Amino acid sequence: MAQDSGPEAGKTEKEEAPKMNPSRIILEHVADAHEFHFYTFNKKPVSIPLPVILYSPAKGWSVFMSSKFEHGDATYNGYRLLTEEYIQDKKLDEKIYKVGKIWAVNEAGDVDPSVKVYDLSLGRNAVQAIISALILIWLMPGIAAKYKKGQGVKTAPTGFQNLIEPIVTFVRDEVGKSNLGNRYEKYMPFLLTIFFFILINALIGLIPGTANVTGNIAFTGALGILAFIAIMFSTGKHYWGHIVNPPVPGPIKVIMWPVELMGIFTKPFALIIRLFANMISGHIIILSFICLIFIFGAMNTGLGWGTSPFFVALSLFIYLIEVLVAFIQAFIFANLTAVFIAQAFEGGHEEGDGHGHSAEAVVA
């Protein structure tokens, strides 16, 4: 009995202790969720719950706050928010039953896959995108109203207008005029909206506990579709003539036709993937450095404490870089959109005022 309560028992407990899963932790932080989770204090999560909107043909509509799930520890109205502990305890297939998804449950509290559930909830990505849109709608008309009154035209700009004006001027000169020539004014509202919407979402996403909206493929996909629509509405005879009748020898045209048609869709696709990859990678790197502290700490307590200042410093460095990346990626998305629109013009924008450089040169 003494041996059972000695070192061997301690060894068994150590072996049975739950191991850290960095990949799962990182993916959960960058994925969508039904709440804004900031931190956990004394095993009590501090978060802001979001509305849950569910429809089931068998149960009808259900609308309530995600706090009813008690962070996945409770069922509510016949539904359950799956957690890692619940999936492992019930030995569910992780490929089907994913963490953070809502499933219907039976009276015993077990998942009931026979009940179809449509989740129309406002996740943190959607809520944060709405907040960013409201900030943009509140910000820009207010600044425009000051210019209409002559403030910033006849007198020096003041307040927030003083901060925004150089950015607007930069986008106008380096994105609009340089790529679109004399036609830039027509597209400036669209380009400025894209630039500031990406920028605001990226900066808000750097606040701990918020969502990385710009690192969500659905968000970048929606922006890419809008860019695609703007490009298509800017096309002319020259654009389609180049696709239908490429300037190459006859036999080569057969090869170029599918290539040219594919090029119509690869341009917005490149915008989508470029923004998504750049914005999600920074968050993954920061989370990886933080996880390394706990990984080394699990190996050796002294090693964990000794390496923590180094990894914290690296995380802060990448965090500051991410602020710069937010501006750069907003500029690149708006600039490439302007480039692709310019290429869609009949005859290009070389017919403009002459101070812009060709779209082909910008792409190169």
C-alpha positions as CSV (number, residue, x, y, z in Angstrom):
1,M,0.0,0.0,0.0
2,A,2.9,2.4,0.8
3,Q,4.4,1.7,-2.6
4,D,1.0,2.5,-4.3
5,S,0.9,5.9,-2.8
6,G,4.6,6.6,-3.5
7,P,6.6,7.8,-6.5
8,E,4.9,5.2,-8.8
9,A,1.5,6.7,-8.1
10,G,2.8,10.2,-8.7
11,K,4.3,9.0,-12.0
12,T,1.0,7.6,-13.0
13,E,-0.8,10.9,-12.2
14,K,1.8,12.8,-14.2
15,E,1.4,10.5,-17.2
16,E,-2.4,10.9,-17.0
17,A,-2.3,14.6,-16.8
18,P,-3.8,16.3,-19.9
19,K,-1.2,17.4,-22.4
20,M,-1.2,20.7,-24.1
21,N,-2.3,20.8,-27.7
22,P,-0.8,23.9,-29.3
23,S,-2.4,23.4,-32.7
24,R,-5.9,23.1,-31.2
25,I,-5.3,26.2,-29.0
26,I,-4.1,28.3,-31.9
27,L,-6.9,27.2,-34.3
28,E,-9.5,27.9,-31.6
29,H,-8.2,31.5,-31.1
30,V,-8.2,32.3,-34.8
31,A,-11.5,30.6,-35.5
32,D,-15.0,32.1,-35.1
33,A,-16.8,31.8,-31.8
34,H,-20.1,32.6,-30.1
35,E,-18.4,35.0,-27.6
36,F,-15.5,37.4,-27.2
37,H,-13.3,35.7,-24.7
38,F,-10.7,37.9,-23.0
39,Y,-9.1,35.8,-20.2
40,T,-9.9,33.3,-17.5
41,F,-9.6,34.2,-13.8
42,N,-9.8,31.5,-11.1
43,K,-11.2,29.1,-13.8
44,K,-13.9,31.6,-14.6
45,P,-13.9,32.9,-18.2
46,V,-14.3,36.6,-18.7
47,S,-16.1,37.1,-21.9
48,I,-18.9,38.9,-23.8
49,P,-21.7,36.5,-24.9
50,L,-23.2,36.9,-28.4
51,P,-26.7,36.1,-29.8
52,V,-27.3,32.5,-30.8
53,I,-29.9,32.0,-33.5
54,L,-30.8,28.4,-34.4
55,Y,-33.4,26.8,-36.6
56,S,-34.4,23.2,-36.6
57,P,-37.2,21.7,-38.6
58,A,-38.0,19.5,-35.6
59,K,-37.7,22.2,-32.9
60,G,-38.4,25.5,-34.8
61,W,-36.6,28.7,-34.0
62,S,-34.4,29.3,-30.9
63,V,-32.9,32.7,-30.0
64,F,-30.9,33.2,-26.8
65,M,-27.5,34.4,-25.6
66,S,-24.5,32.1,-25.7
67,S,-24.0,32.6,-22.0
68,K,-26.8,30.1,-21.5
69,F,-24.3,27.4,-22.5
70,E,-22.1,28.4,-19.6
71,H,-19.0,28.1,-21.9
72,G,-20.0,24.6,-23.0
73,D,-20.6,23.2,-19.6
74,A,-24.4,23.2,-19.9
75,T,-27.2,22.4,-22.3
76,Y,-30.0,24.9,-23.1
77,N,-33.3,24.4,-24.9
78,G,-32.1,21.0,-26.2
79,Y,-28.8,22.3,-27.6
80,R,-25.2,22.1,-26.6
81,L,-22.0,23.9,-27.5
82,L,-19.3,21.3,-28.0
83,T,-16.1,21.6,-26.1
84,E,-12.9,19.6,-26.3
85,E,-13.6,18.0,-23.0
86,Y,-17.1,16.9,-24.0
87,I,-15.9,15.5,-27.3
88,Q,-13.2,13.5,-25.6
89,D,-15.5,12.3,-22.8
90,K,-18.1,11.1,-25.2
91,K,-15.4,9.8,-27.6
92,L,-17.0,11.6,-30.6
93,D,-15.4,11.7,-34.0
94,E,-13.5,15.0,-34.1
95,K,-13.7,15.2,-37.9
96,I,-17.5,15.5,-37.6
97,Y,-18.1,17.0,-34.1
98,K,-15.9,20.1,-34.0
99,V,-15.1,22.3,-31.0
100,G,-17.4,25.4,-30.9
101,K,-20.2,23.9,-33.0
102,I,-23.8,23.7,-31.7
103,W,-25.6,20.3,-31.8
104,A,-29.0,19.2,-30.7
105,V,-29.0,16.8,-27.7
106,N,-31.4,14.2,-26.4
107,E,-32.8,14.0,-22.8
108,A,-29.6,12.2,-21.6
109,G,-27.5,15.2,-22.9
110,D,-25.9,13.2,-25.7
111,V,-25.5,14.6,-29.2
112,D,-28.4,13.7,-31.4
113,P,-27.2,13.7,-35.1
114,S,-30.7,12.9,-36.4
115,V,-31.9,16.4,-35.6
116,K,-30.8,18.9,-38.3
117,V,-29.7,22.3,-36.9
118,Y,-29.1,25.4,-38.9
119,D,-26.8,27.8,-37.1
120,L,-27.6,31.4,-38.1
121,S,-25.9,32.9,-35.1
122,L,-24.0,36.2,-35.1
123,G,-20.4,35.0,-34.3
124,R,-17.7,37.3,-33.2
125,N,-16.4,37.7,-36.8
126,A,-19.8,38.9,-38.0
127,V,-20.3,41.2,-34.9
128,Q,-16.9,42.7,-35.2
129,A,-17.3,43.3,-39.0
130,I,-20.6,45.1,-38.2
131,I,-18.9,47.2,-35.5
132,S,-16.1,48.1,-38.0
133,A,-18.7,49.1,-40.6
134,L,-20.5,51.3,-38.0
135,I,-17.2,53.0,-37.1
136,L,-16.5,53.6,-40.8
137,I,-20.1,55.0,-41.3
138,W,-19.7,57.2,-38.3
139,L,-16.2,58.4,-39.1
140,M,-16.2,59.3,-42.7
141,P,-19.4,61.3,-43.0
142,G,-18.4,63.4,-40.0
143,I,-15.1,64.2,-41.7
144,A,-16.8,64.9,-45.0
145,A,-19.2,67.3,-43.3
146,K,-16.3,69.3,-42.0
147,Y,-14.9,69.7,-45.5
148,K,-18.3,70.8,-46.8
149,K,-18.3,73.6,-44.2
150,G,-14.8,74.7,-45.4
151,Q,-12.9,73.3,-42.5
152,G,-9.7,71.8,-43.9
153,V,-10.2,73.7,-47.1
154,K,-10.2,77.4,-46.1
155,T,-8.7,76.6,-42.7
156,A,-6.4,74.0,-41.3
157,P,-8.0,70.6,-40.4
158,T,-8.6,69.9,-36.8
159,G,-9.0,66.8,-34.6
160,F,-9.4,63.4,-36.2
161,Q,-9.7,65.1,-39.5
162,N,-6.0,66.0,-39.2
163,L,-5.1,62.3,-38.8
164,I,-7.3,61.0,-41.7
165,E,-6.5,63.7,-44.3
166,P,-2.9,62.5,-45.0
167,I,-4.1,58.9,-45.3
168,V,-6.9,59.9,-47.8
169,T,-4.4,62.0,-49.7
170,F,-2.0,59.1,-49.9
171,V,-4.6,56.7,-51.2
172,R,-5.8,59.3,-53.7
173,D,-2.3,60.0,-55.1
174,E,-0.7,56.6,-54.8
175,V,-3.6,54.3,-55.5
176,G,-6.2,56.4,-57.4
177,K,-4.3,58.8,-59.6
178,S,-1.2,56.7,-60.2
179,N,-3.3,53.7,-61.5
180,L,-6.5,55.2,-62.9
181,G,-5.4,58.5,-64.3
182,N,-8.2,61.0,-65.0
183,R,-10.9,58.4,-64.0
184,Y,-9.7,58.1,-60.4
185,E,-12.5,60.2,-58.9
186,K,-15.2,57.7,-60.0
187,Y,-13.5,54.9,-58.0
188,M,-12.2,56.8,-55.0
189,P,-15.3,56.1,-52.8
190,F,-14.9,52.4,-53.5
191,L,-11.1,52.3,-53.0
192,L,-11.2,54.4,-49.8
193,T,-14.0,52.2,-48.4
194,I,-12.0,49.0,-49.0
195,F,-8.9,50.6,-47.6
196,F,-10.4,51.8,-44.3
197,F,-12.7,48.8,-43.8
198,I,-9.7,46.5,-44.0
199,L,-7.6,48.8,-41.8
200,I,-10.2,49.2,-39.1
201,N,-10.9,45.5,-38.9
202,A,-7.2,44.7,-38.8
203,L,-6.5,47.2,-36.0
204,I,-9.4,46.1,-33.9
205,G,-8.3,42.5,-34.4
206,L,-5.0,43.3,-32.6
207,I,-6.9,43.9,-29.4
208,P,-6.7,40.8,-27.2
209,G,-10.0,38.9,-27.1
210,T,-11.3,40.2,-30.4
211,A,-11.7,38.4,-33.7
212,N,-9.1,38.3,-36.5
213,V,-11.7,39.2,-39.1
214,T,-9.2,40.0,-41.8
215,G,-7.7,36.6,-41.3
216,N,-11.0,35.0,-42.1
217,I,-11.4,33.6,-45.7
218,A,-15.1,34.5,-45.8
219,F,-14.3,38.1,-45.1
220,T,-11.5,38.4,-47.7
221,G,-13.7,36.3,-50.1
222,A,-16.5,38.9,-49.8
223,L,-14.0,41.8,-50.5
224,G,-12.6,39.8,-53.5
225,I,-16.1,39.4,-54.9
226,L,-16.7,43.1,-54.6
227,A,-13.4,43.8,-56.4
228,F,-14.3,41.3,-59.1
229,I,-17.7,43.1,-59.7
230,A,-15.9,46.5,-59.9
231,I,-13.4,45.1,-62.4
232,M,-16.1,43.5,-64.6
233,F,-18.2,46.7,-64.6
234,S,-15.0,48.5,-65.8
235,T,-14.3,46.3,-68.8
236,G,-14.7,47.3,-72.4
237,K,-14.2,46.1,-75.9
238,H,-10.4,46.2,-75.6
239,Y,-10.5,43.9,-72.5
240,W,-12.9,41.3,-74.0
241,G,-11.3,41.5,-77.4
242,H,-7.9,40.6,-75.8
243,I,-9.5,37.5,-74.2
244,V,-11.5,36.4,-77.2
245,N,-8.8,37.2,-79.8
246,P,-5.4,37.1,-78.0
247,P,-2.6,38.8,-79.9
248,V,-0.7,35.5,-80.6
249,P,-0.4,33.3,-83.7
250,G,-3.5,31.3,-84.6
251,P,-2.6,27.8,-83.2
252,I,-1.5,29.4,-79.9
253,K,-4.9,31.0,-79.5
254,V,-6.4,27.6,-78.6
255,I,-4.0,27.4,-75.6
256,M,-4.5,31.1,-74.6
257,W,-8.3,31.0,-74.5
258,P,-8.5,29.0,-71.2
259,V,-5.5,30.8,-69.8
260,E,-7.2,34.2,-70.5
261,L,-10.5,33.1,-69.1
262,M,-8.8,31.7,-66.0
263,G,-7.0,35.1,-65.6
264,I,-10.4,36.8,-65.1
265,F,-10.9,34.9,-61.8
266,T,-7.3,34.5,-60.7
267,K,-6.9,38.3,-60.1
268,P,-9.6,38.5,-57.4
269,F,-8.6,35.1,-56.1
270,A,-5.0,36.4,-55.6
271,L,-6.5,39.4,-53.6
272,I,-8.5,37.0,-51.4
273,I,-5.6,34.6,-50.6
274,R,-3.0,37.4,-50.2
275,L,-4.9,39.3,-47.5
276,F,-6.1,36.1,-45.8
277,A,-2.6,34.5,-45.6
278,N,-0.8,37.7,-44.5
279,M,-3.3,38.6,-41.7
280,I,-3.7,35.1,-40.2
281,S,0.0,34.3,-40.2
282,G,0.9,37.1,-37.8
283,H,-1.7,35.9,-35.2
284,I,-0.5,32.3,-35.6
285,I,3.1,33.4,-35.0
286,I,2.3,35.3,-31.9
287,L,0.2,32.5,-30.5
288,S,3.0,30.0,-31.3
289,F,5.5,32.0,-29.3
290,I,3.1,32.1,-26.3
291,C,2.5,28.4,-26.5
292,L,6.3,27.7,-26.6
293,I,6.5,29.2,-23.1
294,F,4.1,26.6,-21.7
295,I,5.6,23.8,-23.7
296,F,9.1,24.5,-22.3
297,G,7.5,25.0,-18.8
298,A,5.9,21.5,-19.1
299,M,9.4,20.1,-19.8
300,N,11.1,22.0,-17.0
301,T,9.8,24.8,-14.8
302,G,13.1,26.6,-14.8
303,L,13.3,26.4,-18.6
304,G,9.8,27.8,-18.9
305,W,10.6,30.8,-16.7
306,G,14.0,31.3,-18.3
307,T,12.7,31.4,-21.9
308,S,9.5,33.3,-21.2
309,P,11.1,36.8,-21.4
310,F,12.6,35.9,-24.8
311,F,9.3,34.6,-26.2
312,V,7.3,37.5,-24.7
313,A,9.7,40.0,-26.4
314,L,9.3,38.2,-29.7
315,S,5.6,38.3,-29.4
316,L,5.6,42.0,-28.7
317,F,7.9,42.6,-31.7
318,I,5.6,40.6,-34.0
319,Y,2.6,42.5,-32.5
320,L,4.1,45.8,-33.4
321,I,4.9,44.5,-36.9
322,E,1.3,43.5,-37.2
323,V,0.3,47.2,-36.8
324,L,2.4,48.1,-39.8
325,V,1.1,45.0,-41.7
326,A,-2.4,46.3,-41.2
327,F,-1.7,49.5,-43.1
328,I,0.4,47.7,-45.7
329,Q,-2.2,45.0,-46.5
330,A,-5.0,47.6,-46.7
331,F,-2.9,49.6,-49.2
332,I,-1.9,46.5,-51.2
333,F,-5.5,45.3,-51.5
334,A,-6.8,48.7,-52.6
335,N,-3.8,49.3,-54.9
336,L,-4.1,45.9,-56.7
337,T,-7.8,46.5,-57.1
338,A,-7.1,49.8,-58.8
339,V,-4.5,48.1,-61.0
340,F,-6.9,45.4,-62.1
341,I,-9.6,48.0,-62.8
342,A,-7.2,50.0,-64.9
343,Q,-6.3,46.9,-66.9
344,A,-10.0,46.4,-67.6
345,F,-10.3,49.9,-69.2
346,E,-10.6,50.0,-72.9
347,G,-7.1,50.8,-74.1
348,G,-5.7,50.9,-70.5
349,H,-5.3,54.2,-68.6
350,E,-2.5,55.5,-70.7
351,E,-5.1,57.8,-72.2
352,G,-5.2,59.6,-68.8
353,D,-3.4,62.7,-67.6
354,G,0.1,61.2,-68.3
355,H,1.5,61.3,-64.7
356,G,0.5,57.7,-63.9
357,H,2.5,54.7,-64.7
358,S,1.1,51.7,-66.6
359,A,-0.9,49.0,-64.8
360,E,1.4,46.4,-66.1
361,A,4.4,48.0,-64.5
362,V,2.7,48.2,-61.2
363,V,1.8,44.5,-61.3
364,A,5.4,43.7,-62.3
